[in-house]
Amino acid sequence: MEEHVEARCLRFDVFSSSPTHIMHRMEKLAGEVIGECMPKLRCFVMLPAAPLPGPREQPPHLVNFGMLMRRRPTWCDGVWLGDECVDDVQIQTRFSAWLPSTGLREEGYDVFFSYRQGKVDSSVVEMLCDHLSGQSLGRDNRRVEVFWDRIRLEAGKMFDESFMEAMVKSAGVTPIVSLAALERMGGIDEKSPVDNVLLEWMLALEILEALGNERFFILPIMFGRIGSGVGEDPVSNLFAEGVIDRLPEVVPLTTAHRLREFLLKRGMAVSDRLGARTVRGVVQDLTKSMGLLAWDLVSRHGGGGCVGVSNDAGLYEQSCKSIMECIRRVARE
């Protein structure tokens, strides 16, 4: 007689504080292992919906960690956790040990991530944000605050105004300067619409010129071509690709005008160089900063392609270490 069992959901509970990236990684690994033998079985990370009265107590209700991470406070007024409806402030307070802070902050940020949407670029920023959000800073061991547009920008507000204001309030910026990002700048001319990534990079250079290296940092992470074939390097040398030399030697007037408008509105100085910065010149100035070269950091044994590069331990360890060093240096000054 054959016994037929249909399992729909596997639940495992997390009761101690773990960084967000570890939670994601744990869920992903468990799902991959289970999926090899039971493809229809799903895996979730669950958290206690309310503080436990004691270490041996069992929670009356559990909540899906993924649901909390995917929530969008601007879409609704609250989320139902069992028989209780809680708003975003309550969620952020109750689950602060696991969740990164979200929304715009008047107090500013420790690092601003500037990047072009893309498989590798977006994945790298997501992993870096998860890693850094679990770090502490200063004598009071406060959490490191990062600006990542996906969790910070709010609906109903001018997004370019919001991200420029956020960068001005940041200790520094980490731009992801990739081959893919630069190739999309190749068609920019004087009359092109505002390019938001270029706008961010031009603003970063303006802030650096105004404040100096002691009070603001630019730490670019640079990527060349992402290898996918056997025997290929996981990441090529960006400078050897020649893409920077092919960028237009034109001043992006629309983008420069938008930046000038923002700086004047905020009462900030406008450098003499703003009206003369070309697309190529902006990238050249940005990459003059002592940055991180992904082709030197990514392991040649970790597998190529977007997934291999996006999950490389060496890349994240050195990147997070360098970013934290910059944050601490500016904080001391």
Disulfide bonds with the S-S distance in Angstrom:
none
